[in-house]
Amino acid sequence: EGYQMARVSLTRGDVSYNAVKGALDLIGDDVNIPDDKPVLIKANMVSPTVELSATPVTAIRATMDFLQEKGVEKFTIVEGTAVDSDTMGGFQRYGYFSLREDYDVEFLDLNTDESVLFECLDDNLNPANIRLAKTLFDSYIVSVTRMKTHSQVIATLSVKNLAVGSIINDDRRLRSAGPSDVRLFSHEPKPLNLTLARLNKTLSPDLAVIDGVVGMQGNGPVSGFPISSDVALASTDPLAADIVGTQVMGLDWRTVGYLWYLTQLRDLNVDDIEVVGENPSENICKYQTHDDLPWQLGWWVENWKSYIDGEYLRDAD
């Protein structure tokens, strides 16, 4: 089947709300929201106490205003924090609950959601079972995330925001033992990039929004420091958005394992991506990478395709 051109918008600005709203407006014609699905906004909030690790609430507000103009009346904002499992506390600290004054919005901690079983890979590339939040599967998903570097996979943007955020937190943690039904979800570069590709094949955002007005560089996604890259991106094609996003961060997207795997699976070339708004090459703001970059680059697996082909989801008993 012929590949459709992927459109990604890129705007400049030093205010999150304006940059994000502008990016969404540029691709507004691409956004078609079904009437029969709830609209979920997947925020990114790795830590409930480190504000730079979280999506700015103004970026969420801009996204909701855009969706309201598209006819959406009810919203659910979802996240399952990785640190401390204090999702609601994070929403409160970062001012998310103020959205209740202006929108019909509910908040859901994905760590408390019903689940379905998903097969990921352990340290030895063997199958391991983890639970994914079930609510995500029958929803129109908008991934809204801050542009950040990452401690295991170099960069974290819209694809990874949903992929790892969909995992029930107890199954996501680095740990030595767990319930007998759950083997170890690996954070090593080889299995993790393959698992992220599997996750994105199973569950992908319908709309990607990346706020890089103030991003996080260095030892992200929690311990980095701010960088004013003054950009925002939006697309109905999350993979394309993330490729342009990594370019703007001054990174080579081909060095990011899960992005490379997904482009190969989809036969997506950078030439297939049409960027509207600003020119990416004129808006590069070089992010300092994580200290562990050399280790992270060891993701390549020779027979990678055999680890990604197939279906990995099943209903939990």
C-alpha positions as CSV (number, residue, x, y, z in Angstrom):
1,E,0.0,0.0,0.0
2,G,1.2,3.5,-0.8
3,Y,2.5,5.6,2.0
4,Q,0.6,8.7,2.9
5,M,2.6,11.8,3.4
6,A,3.0,12.5,7.1
7,R,2.4,16.1,8.1
8,V,4.1,17.6,11.1
9,S,3.7,21.2,12.2
10,L,6.6,23.2,13.8
11,T,6.1,26.6,15.5
12,R,8.3,28.9,17.4
13,G,7.5,30.8,20.5
14,D,8.5,31.5,24.1
15,V,5.1,30.8,25.6
16,S,3.9,27.2,25.8
17,Y,0.2,28.0,25.3
18,N,0.8,30.0,22.1
19,A,3.4,27.7,20.6
20,V,1.3,24.6,21.2
21,K,-2.0,26.1,20.1
22,G,-0.3,27.4,16.9
23,A,1.2,24.0,16.1
24,L,-2.2,22.3,16.5
25,D,-4.0,24.9,14.4
26,L,-1.6,24.3,11.6
27,I,-2.5,20.6,11.3
28,G,-6.2,21.2,12.3
29,D,-7.5,19.7,9.0
30,D,-5.7,16.4,9.7
31,V,-7.5,15.9,13.0
32,N,-10.7,13.9,12.9
33,I,-12.1,12.9,16.3
34,P,-14.6,10.0,16.3
35,D,-17.9,10.6,18.1
36,D,-18.0,7.2,19.8
37,K,-14.7,7.3,21.7
38,P,-13.8,9.2,24.8
39,V,-10.9,11.7,24.4
40,L,-8.0,11.0,26.7
41,I,-5.1,13.4,27.1
42,K,-2.0,11.5,28.1
43,A,0.1,13.9,30.0
44,N,3.7,13.1,30.8
45,M,4.7,13.4,34.5
46,V,7.6,11.1,35.3
47,S,8.0,12.6,38.8
48,P,5.2,14.2,40.8
49,T,7.6,16.5,42.4
50,V,10.1,17.5,39.7
51,E,8.1,20.0,37.6
52,L,10.5,20.0,34.7
53,S,9.8,16.3,34.2
54,A,6.1,17.1,33.6
55,T,4.0,18.4,30.7
56,P,3.3,22.1,31.4
57,V,-0.4,22.6,32.3
58,T,-0.5,25.5,29.7
59,A,0.3,23.0,27.0
60,I,-2.6,20.8,28.1
61,R,-4.8,23.9,28.2
62,A,-3.8,24.8,24.6
63,T,-4.6,21.3,23.5
64,M,-8.0,21.3,25.2
65,D,-8.9,24.6,23.6
66,F,-8.0,23.2,20.2
67,L,-10.0,20.0,20.8
68,Q,-13.0,22.1,22.1
69,E,-13.0,24.0,18.8
70,K,-13.1,20.5,17.1
71,G,-16.3,19.8,19.1
72,V,-14.9,17.8,22.0
73,E,-16.9,18.5,25.2
74,K,-15.5,16.0,27.8
75,F,-11.9,15.2,28.6
76,T,-10.1,12.7,30.7
77,I,-6.5,13.6,31.6
78,V,-4.5,10.4,32.3
79,E,-1.0,9.5,33.6
80,G,0.6,7.0,35.9
81,T,3.7,8.5,37.5
82,A,6.8,6.4,37.5
83,V,8.2,7.9,40.7
84,D,6.3,7.5,44.0
85,S,3.1,6.4,42.3
86,D,1.6,9.8,43.3
87,T,-0.2,10.7,40.1
88,M,-2.9,12.8,41.7
89,G,-0.5,14.6,43.9
90,G,1.5,15.5,40.8
91,F,-1.6,16.8,39.1
92,Q,-2.4,18.9,42.1
93,R,1.1,20.3,42.5
94,Y,1.5,21.3,38.9
95,G,-1.9,23.1,38.8
96,Y,-3.8,20.6,36.6
97,F,-6.8,20.6,38.8
98,S,-7.4,24.3,37.9
99,L,-8.6,22.9,34.5
100,R,-11.8,21.8,36.2
101,E,-12.9,25.4,36.4
102,D,-12.9,25.8,32.6
103,Y,-13.5,22.3,31.2
104,D,-15.6,19.2,31.7
105,V,-12.6,17.1,32.7
106,E,-11.8,14.0,34.8
107,F,-8.5,12.7,36.0
108,L,-7.4,9.1,35.9
109,D,-4.4,7.5,37.5
110,L,-3.5,4.8,35.0
111,N,-1.7,2.8,37.8
112,T,-5.2,2.1,39.3
113,D,-6.8,1.2,36.0
114,E,-8.1,-2.3,34.9
115,S,-5.5,-4.0,32.8
116,V,-4.7,-6.2,29.8
117,L,-1.6,-8.4,29.5
118,F,1.2,-7.5,27.2
119,E,4.3,-9.4,26.3
120,C,7.5,-7.4,26.6
121,L,11.1,-8.5,26.7
122,D,13.4,-9.2,29.7
123,D,17.1,-8.6,29.9
124,N,17.8,-11.7,27.8
125,L,15.2,-10.8,25.1
126,N,12.9,-13.5,26.5
127,P,9.2,-12.9,26.9
128,A,7.9,-11.3,30.0
129,N,4.3,-10.3,30.9
130,I,3.4,-6.8,32.0
131,R,0.0,-5.1,32.5
132,L,-1.2,-2.2,30.4
133,A,-4.0,0.2,31.4
134,K,-7.2,-1.0,29.7
135,T,-8.9,2.4,29.4
136,L,-6.4,3.5,26.7
137,F,-7.6,0.9,24.2
138,D,-11.0,2.2,23.5
139,S,-10.1,5.9,23.4
140,Y,-8.9,8.7,21.2
141,I,-5.5,9.4,22.6
142,V,-3.7,12.7,22.6
143,S,-0.1,12.5,23.8
144,V,1.1,15.8,25.1
145,T,4.6,15.8,26.4
146,R,7.6,18.0,27.1
147,M,10.7,17.6,24.9
148,K,13.3,15.7,27.0
149,T,16.4,13.6,26.9
150,H,16.2,10.2,28.4
151,S,18.3,7.9,30.6
152,Q,17.8,4.7,28.5
153,V,16.7,5.6,25.0
154,I,18.3,9.0,24.3
155,A,15.1,11.0,23.7
156,T,11.5,10.8,25.0
157,L,8.8,12.4,23.0
158,S,5.2,11.4,22.0
159,V,5.6,7.7,21.2
160,K,7.4,6.9,24.4
161,N,5.1,9.0,26.5
162,L,2.2,6.7,25.7
163,A,4.2,3.4,25.4
164,V,5.8,3.5,28.9
165,G,2.9,5.5,30.4
166,S,0.5,2.7,29.5
167,I,2.3,0.2,31.7
168,I,1.0,-0.2,35.2
169,N,3.8,1.2,37.3
170,D,4.5,-1.9,39.5
171,D,5.3,-3.7,36.2
172,R,7.5,-0.9,34.9
173,R,9.9,-0.6,37.8
174,L,13.4,-1.9,38.0
175,R,13.1,-4.7,40.5
176,S,14.5,-8.0,41.3
177,A,11.3,-9.9,42.0
178,G,7.6,-9.5,41.6
179,P,4.3,-11.4,41.3
180,S,4.9,-14.8,39.7
181,D,2.8,-13.7,36.8
182,V,5.0,-10.8,36.0
183,R,8.6,-11.3,34.8
184,L,11.0,-8.5,34.5
185,F,10.4,-5.6,32.1
186,S,13.9,-4.7,31.0
187,H,15.4,-1.2,30.9
188,E,18.5,-2.4,29.0
189,P,18.9,-0.7,25.6
190,K,18.4,-3.9,23.4
191,P,15.2,-5.2,24.9
192,L,13.8,-1.8,25.8
193,N,13.9,-0.4,22.3
194,L,12.3,-3.6,20.9
195,T,9.6,-3.5,23.6
196,L,8.9,0.2,22.8
197,A,8.4,-0.7,19.1
198,R,6.0,-3.6,20.2
199,L,4.1,-1.2,22.4
200,N,3.7,1.4,19.7
201,K,2.5,-1.2,17.2
202,T,-0.1,-2.2,19.8
203,L,-1.1,1.2,21.1
204,S,-0.2,4.5,19.3
205,P,-1.4,8.1,20.0
206,D,-4.0,9.5,17.6
207,L,-2.6,13.0,18.0
208,A,0.9,14.0,19.1
209,V,1.8,17.3,20.8
210,I,5.4,18.1,21.8
211,D,6.1,21.2,23.9
212,G,9.8,22.2,23.5
213,V,9.4,25.8,24.6
214,V,11.3,24.8,27.7
215,G,12.7,21.3,27.4
216,M,14.9,19.1,29.6
217,Q,18.4,18.3,28.5
218,G,21.2,16.4,30.2
219,N,20.2,13.5,32.5
220,G,16.5,13.4,31.6
221,P,13.8,12.4,32.0
222,V,13.9,13.6,35.7
223,S,17.4,14.8,36.6
224,G,18.2,17.0,33.7
225,F,18.2,20.8,33.5
226,P,16.1,23.3,31.4
227,I,16.8,24.4,27.8
228,S,14.8,27.1,26.1
229,S,14.4,25.6,22.6
230,D,11.2,27.7,21.9
231,V,9.4,25.2,19.7
232,A,6.3,23.1,19.6
233,L,5.2,20.3,17.3
234,A,2.0,18.6,16.5
235,S,1.0,15.7,14.1
236,T,-1.6,13.0,13.7
237,D,1.5,10.8,13.0
238,P,3.4,10.5,16.3
239,L,6.4,8.7,14.7
240,A,6.8,11.6,12.2
241,A,6.5,14.1,15.0
242,D,9.1,12.4,17.1
243,I,11.6,12.2,14.1
244,V,11.2,16.0,13.5
245,G,11.4,16.5,17.3
246,T,14.7,14.7,17.6
247,Q,16.1,16.7,14.7
248,V,15.2,19.9,16.4
249,M,17.0,18.6,19.6
250,G,20.1,18.3,17.5
251,L,20.0,14.5,17.6
252,D,20.2,12.0,14.8
253,W,16.9,10.1,15.0
254,R,18.5,7.1,13.4
255,T,20.5,6.6,16.7
256,V,17.3,6.3,18.7
257,G,16.5,2.6,18.5
258,Y,12.8,2.5,18.8
259,L,12.3,5.3,16.3
260,W,14.6,3.5,13.8
261,Y,12.8,0.2,14.2
262,L,9.4,1.8,13.7
263,T,10.5,3.7,10.6
264,Q,11.8,0.4,9.2
265,L,8.5,-1.4,10.0
266,R,6.5,1.3,8.3
267,D,9.0,2.0,5.5
268,L,8.8,5.7,6.5
269,N,11.5,8.0,5.0
270,V,12.2,11.5,6.2
271,D,11.3,12.6,2.7
272,D,7.8,11.3,3.4
273,I,7.4,13.9,6.2
274,E,6.1,17.3,5.2
275,V,6.8,19.9,7.9
276,V,4.5,22.9,7.9
277,G,5.2,26.2,9.7
278,E,8.9,26.6,10.6
279,N,11.8,24.9,8.9
280,P,13.4,22.3,11.3
281,S,16.9,22.9,10.1
282,E,16.7,26.6,11.0
283,N,15.3,25.7,14.5
284,I,17.8,23.3,15.8
285,C,18.7,23.8,19.5
286,K,21.3,21.3,20.5
287,Y,20.3,19.4,23.6
288,Q,23.0,18.1,25.9
289,T,22.6,14.3,25.9
290,H,22.5,12.0,28.9
291,D,25.8,11.0,30.5
292,D,25.0,7.3,29.6
293,L,24.7,8.0,25.9
294,P,27.5,5.5,24.9
295,W,25.7,2.7,26.8
296,Q,22.3,3.7,25.3
297,L,23.7,3.5,21.8
298,G,24.1,-0.3,22.2
299,W,20.5,-1.1,21.2
300,W,21.0,-2.8,17.9
301,V,19.8,-6.4,17.7
302,E,20.7,-8.3,14.5
303,N,17.5,-10.2,14.0
304,W,15.4,-7.4,15.4
305,K,12.4,-8.0,13.1
306,S,11.7,-11.4,14.6
307,Y,11.2,-9.7,18.0
308,I,8.7,-7.2,16.8
309,D,6.6,-9.2,14.4
310,G,3.4,-10.7,15.8
311,E,0.7,-9.8,18.3
312,Y,1.6,-9.3,21.9
313,L,-1.6,-8.4,23.6
314,R,-4.1,-10.6,25.4
315,D,-6.9,-10.2,27.9
316,A,-6.0,-10.6,31.5
317,D,-7.8,-13.5,33.2
